[in-house]
Amino acid sequence: MFELTGKSALVTGAGSGIGASVAHAYARAGAAVLVTDVDGDAAAAVAAEITAAGGSAKSAALDVRDGEAAAAAAEQAASLNDGTLNILVNNAGAIAPAMFPNLEEEDFRRIVDIHLVGSFVCSKAVLPYLPTDGSGRIINVTSAAGLVGTIGQANYGAAKAGIIGLTKSLARELAKKQVTVNALAPLAATKMTENIRSNEKLAAKTLARIPLGRWAEPDEISASFVFFASDGAAYITGQVLPVDGGTVI
């Protein structure tokens, strides 16, 4: 039920962290994966690791805000599976922390563009290649910041909240095509959380809010992405699943 054999996937922001772990997990489950990242070399390195481990993967440099590049990546991903792309993971992200009085408009727009506009651009790009047999999946990445807000990252919180709205709206629209759209809200030890984990005070406060009392490793998160991509999740759409150790209970 949770195998992805015969399916293809495009994962954005997959040059490191959660995205890289998801790409590896999809390949282990049998999918052909297009690994994309704004850092093309990082994407290529992950694809090479997957291939060396016996999986099927290609790579491409992709700025998710670029519609033409997203269209090219969607076409390339579909070519891995005879013109069909089953799974899109909108994972690409960035942060620009600042308390609200010091938050520059440029940084607000940039973060919203990468997370929210990027998810829109890539979702639209893959639409022509998604099958209508019930195996089409769009999986977005949101955050606890989008569910309950966060201090010092109003731009990030706003973008992630927007992704939740996008997820639910697309789920309603694409249901008629038998395409499911869901979101995951993960919390893991990645480069994006390093600024918190490396600050003793912030790290202690964050851990105090996690009932399980620890940060997840990216590989612990990827299994949830496999589930949402699989046949086991065929009747789930429009949902947001926190994978955060209980943070938003």
C-alpha positions as CSV (number, residue, x, y, z in Angstrom):
1,M,0.0,0.0,0.0
2,F,2.9,2.4,0.7
3,E,5.0,1.5,-2.3
4,L,5.6,4.1,-5.0
5,T,6.8,1.7,-7.7
6,G,5.9,3.0,-11.2
7,K,5.4,6.5,-10.0
8,S,7.3,9.7,-10.5
9,A,7.9,12.6,-8.2
10,L,9.3,16.2,-8.3
11,V,10.7,17.5,-5.0
12,T,11.6,21.1,-4.6
13,G,14.2,22.3,-2.1
14,A,15.7,18.8,-2.1
15,G,19.3,19.7,-2.0
16,S,19.5,19.2,1.7
17,G,17.4,18.7,4.9
18,I,13.8,17.4,4.7
19,G,13.7,17.7,0.9
20,A,16.7,15.5,0.5
21,S,15.3,12.9,2.9
22,V,12.0,12.9,1.1
23,A,13.7,12.4,-2.3
24,H,15.7,9.5,-0.8
25,A,12.6,8.0,0.8
26,Y,10.6,8.2,-2.4
27,A,13.4,6.5,-4.4
28,R,13.6,3.7,-1.8
29,A,9.8,3.3,-2.1
30,G,10.3,2.8,-5.9
31,A,9.5,6.2,-7.4
32,A,11.6,7.9,-10.1
33,V,12.5,11.3,-8.5
34,L,13.5,14.6,-10.0
35,V,15.6,16.3,-7.3
36,T,15.4,20.1,-7.6
37,D,17.0,23.0,-5.7
38,V,18.0,26.5,-6.3
39,D,21.5,25.2,-5.7
40,G,21.8,22.9,-8.7
41,D,25.1,21.3,-7.5
42,A,23.4,20.3,-4.2
43,A,20.5,18.8,-6.1
44,A,22.9,16.9,-8.4
45,A,24.7,15.5,-5.3
46,V,21.5,14.2,-3.8
47,A,20.5,12.6,-7.1
48,A,23.9,11.0,-7.4
49,E,23.5,9.5,-3.9
50,I,20.1,8.1,-4.8
51,T,21.5,6.5,-8.0
52,A,24.5,5.1,-6.2
53,A,22.0,3.4,-3.7
54,G,20.2,1.8,-6.6
55,G,17.4,4.3,-6.9
56,S,16.2,6.3,-10.0
57,A,16.8,10.0,-9.9
58,K,17.7,13.0,-12.0
59,S,18.3,16.6,-10.9
60,A,17.7,20.2,-12.0
61,A,18.4,23.6,-10.7
62,L,15.1,25.3,-9.9
63,D,14.1,28.7,-8.5
64,V,10.5,28.0,-7.6
65,R,9.5,31.6,-8.3
66,D,10.4,31.2,-12.0
67,G,7.5,29.9,-14.0
68,E,9.5,28.9,-17.1
69,A,12.0,27.0,-15.0
70,A,9.1,25.3,-13.1
71,A,7.4,24.3,-16.4
72,A,10.7,22.8,-17.6
73,A,11.2,20.9,-14.4
74,A,7.7,19.5,-14.5
75,E,8.2,18.3,-18.1
76,Q,11.5,16.7,-17.1
77,A,10.0,15.0,-14.1
78,A,7.1,13.6,-16.2
79,S,9.6,12.3,-18.7
80,L,10.8,9.9,-16.1
81,N,7.5,8.1,-16.2
82,D,6.2,8.2,-19.8
83,G,4.8,11.7,-19.5
84,T,3.1,11.3,-16.2
85,L,4.0,13.1,-13.0
86,N,2.3,11.6,-10.0
87,I,3.7,13.5,-7.0
88,L,4.8,17.1,-6.4
89,V,6.3,18.1,-3.1
90,N,6.5,21.9,-2.6
91,N,9.3,22.0,0.0
92,A,11.5,24.8,-1.1
93,G,11.9,27.5,1.6
94,A,14.0,30.2,3.2
95,I,14.0,32.4,6.3
96,A,14.8,36.0,7.0
97,P,14.2,36.4,10.8
98,A,13.5,39.9,12.2
99,M,11.3,41.3,14.8
100,F,8.4,43.1,13.2
101,P,9.6,46.7,13.6
102,N,12.8,45.7,11.9
103,L,11.4,43.5,9.2
104,E,12.1,45.0,5.8
105,E,9.4,44.9,3.1
106,E,11.9,43.3,0.7
107,D,12.4,40.4,3.1
108,F,8.7,40.0,3.7
109,R,8.0,39.8,-0.1
110,R,11.0,37.5,-0.7
111,I,10.0,34.9,1.9
112,V,6.3,35.0,0.8
113,D,7.4,34.6,-2.9
114,I,9.6,31.6,-2.2
115,H,7.2,29.7,0.0
116,L,3.7,30.7,-1.1
117,V,4.1,32.0,-4.7
118,G,6.6,29.2,-5.3
119,S,4.1,26.6,-4.2
120,F,1.5,28.2,-6.6
121,V,3.9,28.4,-9.5
122,C,5.1,24.7,-9.2
123,S,1.6,23.4,-8.6
124,K,0.4,25.1,-11.8
125,A,3.4,23.8,-13.7
126,V,2.7,20.2,-12.9
127,L,-1.0,20.3,-13.4
128,P,-0.9,19.1,-17.1
129,Y,1.1,16.0,-16.1
130,L,-0.9,14.9,-13.1
131,P,-2.9,11.7,-13.7
132,T,-6.7,11.6,-13.0
133,D,-6.7,7.9,-11.9
134,G,-6.4,8.8,-8.2
135,S,-2.6,8.7,-8.0
136,G,-2.0,12.4,-8.4
137,R,-0.6,14.1,-5.4
138,I,0.4,17.7,-4.4
139,I,2.1,17.8,-1.0
140,N,2.8,21.2,0.4
141,V,5.1,22.0,3.4
142,T,3.8,24.4,6.0
143,S,4.8,24.9,9.6
144,A,3.6,25.4,13.1
145,A,4.4,29.1,12.3
146,G,1.5,29.0,9.8
147,L,-0.8,27.3,12.4
148,V,-0.2,29.3,15.6
149,G,2.2,32.1,14.5
150,T,5.8,32.8,15.6
151,I,7.8,35.6,17.1
152,G,10.4,37.2,14.9
153,Q,9.3,35.7,11.6
154,A,6.0,37.4,10.6
155,N,7.1,36.9,6.9
156,Y,7.6,33.2,7.4
157,G,4.4,32.7,9.4
158,A,2.3,34.6,6.9
159,A,3.7,32.6,4.0
160,K,3.1,29.2,5.8
161,A,-0.4,30.3,6.7
162,G,-1.0,31.1,3.1
163,I,0.1,27.7,2.1
164,I,-2.6,26.2,4.3
165,G,-5.2,28.2,2.5
166,L,-3.7,27.3,-0.9
167,T,-3.8,23.6,0.1
168,K,-7.4,23.6,1.1
169,S,-8.5,25.6,-2.0
170,L,-6.6,23.4,-4.4
171,A,-7.9,20.3,-2.7
172,R,-11.5,21.4,-3.4
173,E,-10.7,22.4,-7.0
174,L,-8.6,19.3,-8.0
175,A,-10.9,16.8,-6.3
176,K,-12.9,16.6,-9.5
177,K,-9.6,15.4,-11.2
178,Q,-9.1,12.8,-8.4
179,V,-5.9,14.7,-7.4
180,T,-5.4,15.0,-3.6
181,V,-3.7,18.1,-2.1
182,N,-2.4,18.0,1.5
183,A,0.1,19.7,3.7
184,L,2.6,18.6,6.3
185,A,3.9,20.9,9.1
186,P,7.2,19.3,10.1
187,L,9.8,20.3,12.8
188,A,13.3,18.9,12.3
189,A,16.9,19.6,12.8
190,T,17.8,21.3,9.5
191,K,19.8,24.3,8.2
192,M,16.6,26.4,8.5
193,T,16.3,25.7,12.2
194,E,20.0,25.9,12.9
195,N,19.7,29.5,14.1
196,I,17.3,28.4,16.8
197,R,19.2,25.3,17.8
198,S,22.5,27.1,18.0
199,N,21.1,29.8,20.3
200,E,21.0,28.3,23.9
201,K,18.1,30.5,25.0
202,L,16.0,30.0,21.9
203,A,16.8,26.2,21.8
204,A,15.6,25.8,25.4
205,K,12.4,27.7,24.8
206,T,11.7,25.7,21.6
207,L,12.3,22.3,23.3
208,A,10.1,23.3,26.2
209,R,7.2,23.6,23.6
210,I,7.8,20.2,22.1
211,P,6.1,17.5,24.3
212,L,8.4,14.8,23.0
213,G,11.3,17.0,24.1
214,R,13.6,16.7,21.1
215,W,14.1,17.7,17.5
216,A,13.3,15.2,14.8
217,E,15.9,14.2,12.3
218,P,14.9,14.7,8.6
219,D,14.6,11.0,8.0
220,E,12.0,10.7,10.7
221,I,9.8,13.2,8.8
222,S,10.1,11.7,5.4
223,A,7.9,8.7,6.2
224,S,4.9,11.0,6.5
225,F,5.6,12.3,3.0
226,V,5.7,8.7,1.7
227,F,2.3,8.0,3.3
228,F,0.7,11.1,1.7
229,A,2.1,10.1,-1.7
230,S,1.0,6.5,-1.4
231,D,-2.3,4.7,-2.3
232,G,-2.9,4.5,1.5
233,A,-3.7,8.2,1.4
234,A,-6.0,8.1,-1.6
235,Y,-9.0,9.3,0.4
236,I,-7.3,12.1,2.3
237,T,-7.3,15.6,0.9
238,G,-7.3,19.2,2.1
239,Q,-5.6,18.2,5.4
240,V,-2.7,19.6,7.4
241,L,-0.7,17.0,9.4
242,P,1.7,18.4,12.0
243,V,4.8,16.2,12.3
244,D,6.3,18.2,15.1
245,G,6.5,16.1,18.3
246,G,3.3,17.5,19.6
247,T,4.2,21.2,19.3
248,V,0.8,22.4,18.2
249,I,-1.4,20.2,20.4
